[in-house]
Amino acid sequence: MPLQVCLAGATGWAGSELARGIAAAGDLALASAVSRSHAGRSLGEALGEAALAAPVFATVDEALARPCDVFVEYTRPGVAKANILAALAHGAHVVVGTSGLGDEDYADIDAAARERGRGVLACGNFALTAVLLARFAEMAAKYIPHWEIIDYAYEGKPDAPSGTVRELAGRLGKVRRPRLDVPLEQTVGVRETRGGTLAGSQVHAVRLPGFVLGVETIFGMPDQTLTIRHSAGASAKPYVDGALLAIRKVGTLAGLHRGLDAVMEP
């Protein structure tokens, strides 16, 4: 029997593409969707896709009244935590694609997931190239003591840094803390130009027209540098395959896990 999925944010930029991907997958089925602006219609009517017959509800609680195995959170930071906790309370596993949640939020989510015996997979980025960037950056950090991170996004993205960069900085911080030969407090000039510090890494967030989403990690050693960069275009298609993998695998987890590679083969 196909896994039943409830998708919050189903008519958004990323959510609508994921909805189409779920509809095309033989082992998954959309049980319900959440979108305040299209409530009371079918998702097919909202997106112009006849194959999407799932009903659309205005609230997560209404959508979760229909049984589902996996809840996918693809809305906005201000409501994401409440949505995730509601899904766990209803007994669903959860895949999180919304960025902007902090460590304290995830600690609360982890506690709730473990209490319910459910898995939560939070991915700053579902694109496979972004996942591999994080893996390669972890490898580099073991050997190269200096690095900084640049976070690229479109001009209207409100959260900074992005969820991708939050996840990346956290992972690098577990490998080691990068060296700063000039401590930040000894900066001469405008200290803020050195960026913000996240899990020990200096992060510089760029928000400009012409970018969609991207991240660059620059490693430096004497007379040599290594740059690892992921860039995404205007389409949401790069995120579908990773999200489908997360939906299929989250039920094998218990508690909170960060990053898609938690369910990828080594």
Legacy VTK file of the C-alpha trace (Angstrom):
# vtk DataFile Version 3.0
C-alpha trace
ASCII
DATASET POLYDATA
POINTS 266 float
0.000 0.000 0.000
1.417 3.441 -0.853
2.706 5.670 1.932
0.089 8.324 2.672
1.536 11.851 2.670
0.177 15.143 3.999
1.918 18.092 2.357
1.842 21.529 4.008
2.725 24.310 1.599
1.502 22.243 -1.335
0.846 25.182 -3.661
4.136 26.978 -3.013
7.196 27.103 -5.250
8.835 23.959 -3.859
5.714 22.267 -2.498
3.858 22.255 -5.816
6.765 20.572 -7.598
7.012 18.007 -4.820
3.261 17.351 -5.068
3.705 16.480 -8.746
6.608 14.193 -7.839
4.526 12.371 -5.226
1.689 11.921 -7.718
4.084 10.351 -10.210
5.528 7.920 -7.649
3.851 4.536 -7.500
4.721 3.934 -3.840
3.463 7.290 -2.496
0.048 8.950 -2.390
-1.125 12.413 -1.311
-3.748 12.044 1.389
-4.210 15.761 2.006
-2.638 19.148 1.427
-2.464 22.459 3.276
-2.828 25.845 1.605
-4.920 28.648 3.066
-5.382 30.369 -0.284
-6.758 27.234 -1.990
-8.686 25.578 0.848
-11.856 23.794 -0.126
-10.600 22.760 -3.548
-8.690 19.742 -4.774
-4.962 20.169 -5.258
-5.487 19.335 -8.934
-7.794 22.321 -9.318
-5.286 24.574 -7.572
-2.295 23.464 -9.644
-3.951 22.529 -12.914
-2.910 18.876 -12.540
-5.781 16.431 -12.861
-3.800 13.636 -11.195
-3.684 15.543 -7.890
-7.021 14.636 -6.326
-6.043 15.310 -2.688
-8.282 17.780 -0.838
-6.759 21.079 0.270
-7.354 22.343 3.805
-6.728 25.734 5.394
-5.066 24.382 8.541
-2.716 21.566 9.447
-5.128 20.205 12.063
-7.858 19.847 9.426
-5.501 18.109 7.008
-4.209 15.744 9.688
-7.755 14.583 10.400
-7.201 12.395 7.335
-4.769 9.601 8.295
-1.236 9.950 6.929
2.073 8.191 7.422
4.353 11.145 6.669
3.788 14.868 7.108
5.911 17.200 4.973
6.486 20.723 6.294
7.124 23.183 3.471
5.584 26.434 4.728
7.366 29.254 6.594
9.489 29.556 9.763
6.838 31.298 11.859
4.448 28.327 11.805
6.748 25.402 11.000
7.469 24.309 14.572
3.788 24.257 15.547
2.959 22.297 12.389
5.664 19.726 13.096
4.580 19.226 16.696
0.941 18.850 15.597
1.925 16.190 13.071
3.893 14.268 15.677
0.935 14.457 18.048
-1.180 12.862 15.314
1.323 10.010 15.011
2.964 10.930 11.708
6.635 10.902 10.826
7.828 14.305 9.619
10.038 15.619 6.814
11.047 19.267 7.242
11.920 21.399 4.232
11.213 24.778 5.843
14.299 26.764 6.814
14.732 29.231 9.658
14.278 26.955 12.694
16.941 27.238 15.396
18.703 24.726 17.635
16.235 25.252 20.496
13.328 24.576 18.152
14.934 21.368 16.979
15.669 20.282 20.556
11.953 20.569 21.373
11.038 18.722 18.173
13.511 15.939 18.948
12.044 15.473 22.419
8.508 15.286 21.028
9.534 12.837 18.295
11.259 10.511 20.742
8.303 10.630 23.107
6.030 9.570 20.245
8.475 7.064 18.754
8.519 8.896 15.443
11.218 10.113 13.092
11.842 13.681 11.959
14.216 14.361 9.080
15.071 18.052 8.734
16.899 18.961 5.547
18.312 22.402 4.917
18.416 21.419 1.268
17.054 18.406 -0.604
19.209 18.944 -3.707
21.680 16.089 -4.044
24.489 18.463 -5.051
23.967 20.451 -1.835
24.039 17.259 0.219
27.299 16.237 -1.422
28.751 19.704 -0.804
28.216 19.221 2.918
29.803 15.778 2.822
32.842 17.011 0.874
33.188 20.057 3.131
33.303 17.823 6.193
36.116 15.858 4.573
38.034 19.050 3.771
37.613 20.442 7.296
39.515 17.472 8.699
42.622 18.563 6.816
42.291 22.316 6.248
42.047 24.525 9.365
40.779 27.758 7.767
37.388 28.246 6.067
34.502 30.646 5.655
31.000 30.208 4.222
29.112 32.404 1.763
25.322 32.103 1.666
23.634 33.235 -1.584
19.901 33.831 -2.038
17.367 36.003 -3.812
16.722 39.502 -2.500
13.432 38.627 -0.792
14.585 35.674 1.304
13.922 36.775 4.904
15.947 34.231 6.863
19.702 34.573 7.042
21.592 32.391 7.007
19.600 29.847 5.047
18.702 26.454 6.448
21.311 24.932 4.146
24.046 27.080 5.668
22.834 26.561 9.239
23.050 22.825 8.690
26.449 23.070 6.991
27.984 25.253 9.707
26.696 22.923 12.395
28.230 19.922 10.713
31.584 21.617 10.184
31.574 22.728 13.811
31.400 19.100 14.871
34.537 18.354 12.863
36.505 21.240 14.372
36.407 25.006 14.825
38.178 26.931 12.046
41.220 29.010 12.901
40.993 32.787 12.985
44.484 34.237 12.924
43.059 37.670 13.783
40.393 37.335 16.499
37.175 39.151 15.637
37.522 41.577 18.531
40.885 42.666 17.124
39.420 43.552 13.716
40.557 46.997 12.588
37.804 48.890 10.785
34.220 47.606 10.542
33.985 44.365 12.460
30.640 43.415 10.871
32.339 42.932 7.513
33.840 39.729 8.920
30.344 38.219 8.865
28.384 36.435 11.555
29.673 33.499 13.579
27.663 30.296 13.380
28.917 27.139 15.101
32.399 28.656 14.896
32.318 29.437 11.161
32.258 32.939 9.710
29.181 33.236 7.489
28.480 35.970 4.938
24.878 36.187 3.650
24.293 37.732 0.215
20.713 38.681 -0.717
20.558 40.019 -4.268
18.467 39.731 -7.448
19.977 37.191 -9.811
20.557 34.545 -7.160
18.088 31.825 -6.208
19.824 29.646 -3.624
23.481 28.746 -3.258
26.268 28.112 -0.806
30.022 28.322 -1.125
32.606 27.067 1.330
36.112 28.436 0.858
39.016 26.605 2.496
42.467 28.142 2.686
46.008 26.916 3.294
49.313 28.651 2.519
49.512 29.259 -1.251
46.349 27.266 -2.001
42.576 27.456 -1.688
39.726 25.011 -2.182
36.239 26.242 -3.117
33.214 23.935 -2.935
30.039 25.502 -4.309
26.433 24.499 -4.889
24.157 26.709 -6.983
20.488 26.176 -7.767
18.482 27.698 -10.598
14.937 29.022 -10.708
13.275 25.609 -10.927
12.273 23.605 -7.841
12.958 20.318 -9.641
16.417 19.768 -8.051
14.728 19.316 -4.668
12.177 16.687 -5.644
14.306 13.528 -5.764
15.850 14.227 -2.376
12.482 15.026 -0.808
10.977 11.805 -2.154
13.898 9.867 -0.667
13.322 11.585 2.685
9.611 10.699 2.635
10.369 7.062 1.902
13.070 6.746 4.575
11.938 8.928 7.505
9.894 6.060 8.930
13.110 4.157 9.608
14.300 6.867 12.019
13.588 7.704 15.642
13.904 11.265 16.906
15.324 14.202 14.985
17.977 13.792 12.298
19.536 16.652 10.331
20.532 16.356 6.693
19.412 14.118 3.850
22.554 12.018 4.042
21.191 10.583 7.292
19.188 8.248 5.036
21.604 7.992 2.103
23.901 5.065 1.465
27.500 5.792 2.560
LINES 1 267
266 0 1 2 3 4 5 6 7 8 9 10 11 12 13 14 15 16 17 18 19 20 21 22 23 24 25 26 27 28 29 30 31 32 33 34 35 36 37 38 39 40 41 42 43 44 45 46 47 48 49 50 51 52 53 54 55 56 57 58 59 60 61 62 63 64 65 66 67 68 69 70 71 72 73 74 75 76 77 78 79 80 81 82 83 84 85 86 87 88 89 90 91 92 93 94 95 96 97 98 99 100 101 102 103 104 105 106 107 108 109 110 111 112 113 114 115 116 117 118 119 120 121 122 123 124 125 126 127 128 129 130 131 132 133 134 135 136 137 138 139 140 141 142 143 144 145 146 147 148 149 150 151 152 153 154 155 156 157 158 159 160 161 162 163 164 165 166 167 168 169 170 171 172 173 174 175 176 177 178 179 180 181 182 183 184 185 186 187 188 189 190 191 192 193 194 195 196 197 198 199 200 201 202 203 204 205 206 207 208 209 210 211 212 213 214 215 216 217 218 219 220 221 222 223 224 225 226 227 228 229 230 231 232 233 234 235 236 237 238 239 240 241 242 243 244 245 246 247 248 249 250 251 252 253 254 255 256 257 258 259 260 261 262 263 264 265
